[in-house]
Amino acid sequence: MTIVELQTNCPECRSSLIDDFHNGEKICSGCGLVAMEQMPDYGIESRATNPEEKMKLTRASGQTSYAQHDLGIRTEIAMGTKDFSGRTISNDVANQMYNLRKWQTRIRVASPEERRLANILAKIGETCNALALPRNVTESASMIYRNFQGQADAKGKSVACMSAATIYMACKQCDVVRSLDEICAATGSSKEDKLNVKLTAKYYRTLVMELGSKTAPTVTLEKYISKIANLAKLEVRVERLAAEIAEKTSDHSLADGKAPNGLAAAYLYIASTLLGQSILQRDVSSVAGITEVTIRNRCKEILTAYKIKVTLRQSVVKN
């Protein structure tokens, strides 16, 4: 058993010592003597008010992440020009750390499969950050690609389009409404947008066939109505009425083969008309990413298949 003695007094003038946590030193309060350098920190790992902040500030949490190819369990050499005590390092040490960081990056990827996995996961993280998606979408997309790589051959596929396809499936799993065009635009690919969307849709169908239909649940129409209403800055009563009409007129023969954003825009336009709101089809179509003709066609189909009965409530007028 090793006994560690904590020094509390100055060896020269016997004054009390002051802890300088920034520089990692113990300094005498009387004569200013540095009594100890590189002192150990016996304090807690982090100080936080909630679990999420604690996981961000902790130094040794053991937390793993599917968004990193090595699950985040390896130590990384960070970028910086100062040491642990806050002192600026010399140019020779900085160059040495740069070389170590470079070789560490090369050693972490040992095979072509691991290199492909690292590229895909890095692209997924960049795209999710550009779209401001929650962390559960990033983790779900990373897990989807890991499962796909274990069951099928992912060699030769476009990194940007495969990342967009996995993010699109993860958004459906997490009930986050994002269109395929939005995700493809966020990848930042230099190729033509139409070709990227077409190839991404092909990869998405491949994911569904390889992983099964359970991994790609259908997002409800109410989610699309809520998204378009928020983007168009419509009133809450318009959104509620549109969702109520959509629920009462739900029919597979009406919705099969139709774009959900087109149906959602049509329901919002019908609800705004019934409530006397002056909303242009052009404004709703630009937000939903469709044409005005699509809104008119969907409205015609809904009004032809169903009869909407409007009941007006008598208002109470006080004299």
Secondary structure, 3 states (H helix, E strand, C coil): CCCCCCCCECCCCCCEEEEECCCCEEEECCCCCEEEECCCCCCCCCCCCCHHHHHHHCCCCCCCCCCCCCCCCCCCCCCCCECCCCCECCHHHHHHHHHHHHHHHHHHCCCHHHHHHHHHHHHHHHHHHHCCCCHHHHHHHHHHHHHHHHHCCCCCCCHHHHHHHHHHHHHHHCCCCCCHHHHHHHCCCCCCHHHHHHHHHHHHHHHHHHHCHHHCCCCCHHHHHHHHHHHHCCCHHHHHHHHHHHHHCCCHHHHCCCCHHHHHHHHHHHHHHHCCCCCCHHHHHHHHCCCHHHHHHHHHHHHHHCCCCCCCCCCCCCC
